[in-house]
């Protein structure tokens, strides 16, 4: 089921440099010998973004300032969840997400691999194309968090793959957002700060 909630608007004033931070919380213990042990607290990371907006126009014909202000307010600042299209990490093509065993219909979690590391995909941008052993099928359902259930269990050893687009589930880091008016009918934002959420 494609995501039908809020999506961060694609504003033309989005600029560079942009920052993306990988977050891996951990616990650490140190022995009397000085040896340290570390344990990750999560099975996959969260990501934090900082995206500058050089300009937001505010006229009757072009209302980018109003669009962003309304978007932030509709989410009550950092309360509401929204989808973000990461320009470098938002599509997959023929991505393997499971293997059939002949008895399990699902649910199977959709995933994406990047640099050899696989993570779940929770918010779909549009309907996915699902393949069973290389053959496209429509005999499935997808729940709101990217889990696929087939009408009949895929055959044992059948590779399950998908093609499609996805959003990252995010919330704004702060409860406030500073808009700076630098010329007539023009605002800027030093950085939109938001982070992905585990669902």
C-alpha positions in Angstrom: 0.0 0.0 0.0 1.6 3.3 -1.0 2.2 5.9 1.6 -0.7 8.4 1.7 0.6 10.6 4.5 2.6 13.9 4.4 5.6 14.1 2.0 8.2 16.8 2.3 7.6 19.1 -0.7 10.3 19.4 -3.4 11.2 23.1 -3.1 13.4 24.7 -5.8 15.4 26.7 -3.2 16.9 23.5 -1.7 20.7 24.1 -1.9 24.1 22.7 -1.0 26.0 21.6 1.0 23.6 19.0 2.4 24.5 16.8 5.3 23.4 13.2 6.0 24.6 11.6 9.2 24.5 7.8 10.0 23.6 7.1 13.6 24.5 3.9 15.4 23.7 4.1 19.1 25.8 1.7 21.2 26.6 0.6 24.8 30.2 0.2 25.8 31.9 -1.5 28.7 35.6 -1.4 29.7 37.4 -4.2 31.6 40.1 -3.6 34.2 42.6 -4.8 31.5 41.6 -1.9 29.3 39.8 -4.0 26.8 36.6 -2.5 25.6 33.4 -4.3 24.5 30.8 -2.6 22.4 27.3 -3.6 21.5 25.0 -1.9 18.9 21.6 -1.0 20.3 19.9 -1.2 16.9 19.8 -3.7 14.0 20.0 -0.9 11.4 20.9 2.8 11.7 18.9 6.0 11.6 19.8 8.9 9.4 19.8 12.6 10.2 19.6 15.2 7.5 20.4 19.0 7.3 19.2 20.6 4.2 19.6 24.4 3.5 16.9 26.4 1.7 18.5 29.4 0.0 15.2 30.9 -0.9 11.4 30.6 -0.4 9.3 32.9 -2.5 6.1 34.4 -1.1 3.9 35.9 -3.7 0.4 35.2 -4.9 1.7 33.2 -7.8 4.6 31.4 -6.0 3.9 30.5 -2.4 6.9 28.4 -1.4 7.2 30.0 2.0 3.5 29.4 2.7 3.9 25.8 1.5 6.7 25.0 3.9 5.2 26.9 6.8 1.9 25.0 6.3 3.7 21.7 6.0 5.6 22.2 9.3 2.5 23.4 11.1 0.4 20.5 9.8 2.8 18.1 11.5 2.9 20.1 14.8 6.6 20.7 14.3 8.5 17.6 15.4 5.4 15.5 16.2 4.1 14.2 12.9 5.6 11.6 10.6 6.3 12.5 7.0 7.9 10.8 4.0 11.2 12.1 2.5 12.6 11.3 -0.9 16.3 11.0 -0.5 17.6 11.8 -4.0 20.4 9.3 -3.7 18.5 6.5 -1.9 14.8 6.2 -3.0 14.5 3.5 -5.7 15.3 -0.2 -6.2 15.3 -2.4 -9.3 15.0 -6.1 -9.1 15.9 -6.1 -5.3 15.7 -9.5 -3.7 13.8 -9.4 -0.4 13.2 -13.1 0.4 13.1 -16.6 -0.9 10.0 -18.8 -1.0 9.8 -22.0 1.1 6.7 -23.5 -0.4 4.5 -23.0 2.7 4.8 -19.3 3.8 2.6 -16.7 2.2 4.1 -13.9 4.2 4.4 -11.3 5.4 7.8 -10.6 3.8 9.4 -7.3 4.5 10.5 -5.3 1.5 14.1 -4.2 1.7 16.8 -2.2 -0.1 20.5 -3.0 -0.2 23.2 -0.3 -0.3 26.9 -1.1 -0.4 26.2 -4.6 0.8 24.1 -3.6 3.8 20.3 -4.4 3.7 17.6 -2.3 5.5 13.8 -2.5 5.5 11.6 -0.3 3.4 8.6 1.0 5.2 6.9 3.7 3.1 6.2 3.0 -0.6 6.1 5.7 -3.2 3.6 4.2 -5.6 2.8 0.5 -6.1 5.7 -1.9 -6.2 6.3 -4.4 -9.0 6.7 -7.9 -7.4 8.5 -10.8 -9.1 8.5 -14.5 -8.1 11.3 -16.4 -9.7 11.7 -13.6 -12.3 8.0 -13.6 -13.2 5.8 -10.6 -12.4 2.8 -11.3 -10.2 -0.2 -9.3 -9.0 -1.4 -12.0 -6.6 -0.2 -10.2 -3.4 -1.1 -7.5 -1.0 1.2 -4.9 0.7 0.5 -3.5 4.2 1.2 0.1 5.2 4.7 -0.8 6.4 6.0 -2.5 3.2 5.2 -6.1 4.1 4.1 -8.4 1.3 1.7 -11.3 1.6 1.1 -13.6 -1.4 -2.2 -15.2 -2.3 -0.4 -18.5 -2.5 2.9 -19.5 -0.9 5.8 -19.0 -3.4 7.6 -22.2 -4.4 10.6 -23.4 -2.3 13.7 -21.7 -3.6 11.9 -19.1 -5.6 13.6 -15.7 -5.5 11.3 -12.9 -4.4 12.2 -9.5 -5.7 10.8 -6.0 -6.3 11.2 -2.8 -8.2 9.8 0.5 -7.1 10.3 3.7 -5.1 10.2 4.5 -1.5 10.2 7.3 1.1 12.2 7.5 4.3 9.9 7.9 7.4 11.0 11.1 9.2 10.3 13.6 11.8 11.7 17.1 12.3 14.4 17.2 15.0 13.2 20.5 16.5 9.9 22.0 17.5 10.9 25.3 16.0 12.0 26.4 12.5 13.6 29.8 11.9 12.6 31.6 8.6 14.8 34.6 7.7 13.4 37.3 5.4 16.4 38.6 3.5 14.8 40.6 0.7 11.2 41.6 -0.2 9.1 38.5 -0.8 12.0 36.1 -0.1 12.8 33.9 3.0 15.5 31.4 3.7 16.0 28.6 6.1 19.6 27.8 7.2 18.8 24.1 7.5 15.8 21.8 7.7 16.8 19.3 10.3 15.1 15.9 10.4 15.8 12.3 11.1 14.5 8.9 10.0 12.2 7.0 12.3 12.0 3.3 13.1 8.6 1.9 12.4 
